Amino acid sequence: MEMTIDDIKALIAEDESRTLELKKTTGELKDGMHSACAFLNTDGGWLVFGVTPTGLKIIGQQVTEATKREIGQAIAGLEPAVDVETHYVDVPDYPGNKVIAMHFDGWVWGERPHTFHGCPYYKVESTTKVMPHEMYDQRIRVHQPQIYAWERQIADGVTLAALNEKHIRGCIRLGVEGGRIPGSAMSAPIEDTLAKWQLIKNGIPTNGAVMLFSNQIDEYPQFRLRMARFFGTDKNEFIDNQRAEGNFFDLLDAGMAFFFKHLNLSGRITDHSLQREERLEVPYHALREALINSLCHRQWELHNLTGSIAIYDDRIEIANPAVCFHPRYRPNPSRSHMSHIPIT
């Protein structure tokens, strides 16, 4: 759809922003491509040449075939390659001049970050900045988790001897009982099974193996779970406050023990078996599934954040450090994902 001068006026009415960059001429084409790269890595936006950024005066510029070639060559400097429709809009007040407008789509979670001539940019409000290494690396890991994911990296200073054989054997047994792995795994060397699960590389455990099974967690401060029982329905006063350390299964056991400590337990004798059935006020399996999900889906590479359990009079909150994001927005690893379980 062709743009008109009225479309341009409407587009620039709110001045430059996170999604709009104005340039006087293509003499600023290189800077414009920095902004284009930033749009691609943030929320998307419009790059417009032929408008003065200070007075928002639409003056346009002369557009020749050489101008179009220069624009095409500049866009080719963006990687991964993008297909951009360029609009050339006549300026009635300046006969022969045209405004040049290009729209760039925003970044979507899981896509590879864009660069211009090898350098990534992103938007901070209306400012274009070089993307920090940490943000770029995170997006690369998300784009290619099979290569860069934290859990697939070799663990520094951890050997197979540091892994808890009891936990590993327990997982194998559950897998066999559930029909997910063959019965031969019960007698196979543990190292072979871990290799099939891609939890060791060249005989060395990965971070994933450490997270699941290691007894050696000194270098992993994030392997912790904070637990509190609060009085009432807010955090003004607590009855109990604990912290557990350990691998995935240690934290799962600690969390479930905390639930049993602070939730009401009732029991009754069944007529058909004369056995006592014990029930928590919140079903055991629901709590266990919620806690397992929290531990499974947290970002274990975030060293400065830990998961938590909070029990109130009316609810349970299970939180884990996770990337919270809108598909078009920058992820925010400082936020947590939280499950709310009512207590009835």
Secondary structure, 3 states (H helix, E strand, C coil): CCCCHHHHHHHHCCCCECCEEEECCHHHHHHHHHHHHHHHHCCCEEEEECECCCCCCECCECCCHHHHHHHHHHHCCEECCCCCCEEEEECCCCCCCEEEEEEECCCCCCCCCCEECCECEEEECCEEEECCHHHHHHHHHHHCHHHHCHHHCECCCCCHHHECHHHHHHHHHHHHHCCCCCHHHHCCCHHHHHHHCCCEECCEEEHHHHHHHECCCCCCCCCEEEEEEECCCCCCCEEEEEEEECCHHHHHHHHHHHHHHHCCEEEEECCCCCCEEEEECCCHHHHHHHHHHHHHHCCCCCCCCCEEEEECCCEEEEEEECCECCCCCCCECCCEEEEEEECC
